[in-house]
């Protein structure tokens, strides 16, 4: 999945989700201020996407429906969306990844049926995801930055390396 970077940092009983704002089509930057994060379920869940915008919007809507159906249980809603995403003929062709988080848990969701909870509270997706994740792990280990500061610095590093990632960030915190 290329074309964006989304990073989730969980530290000190806080969770921060940060995404860049760049939208590319081929070798052109089409937009610098896209919003790739959302607050869901009465602002109790934060979510970010990498991939096709239309696909991500469809997945956000379906995921919010699963949250409603399961009374905000993030794990259950995540598993049910992943199952539906993998099994449904139309959904199976969606090209996107999601990171979803609440005050207790973080999950990475994919159309392959993956529901992955990171071991260290850090999770990233998109073309610059591995850069942001590596920077966040180093900063987590060797600094005393707040979750927001740590995430922003890791994203700045990723934006300097990945040509599909800019430094126009949106930040969601719980």
ABEGO torsion letter per residue (X at the ends): XBGBBBBBBBBGGBBBBBBBABBBBEABBABAABBABBBBGGGABBBBBBEBAAAAAAAAAAAAAAAAAAGGBAAAAAAAAAAAAAABAAAAABBBBBBBBBAABBBBBBAAGBBBBBAAGBBBBEAAAAAAAAAAAAAAAABABBAAAAAAAAAAAAAAABAABBABBBBBBX
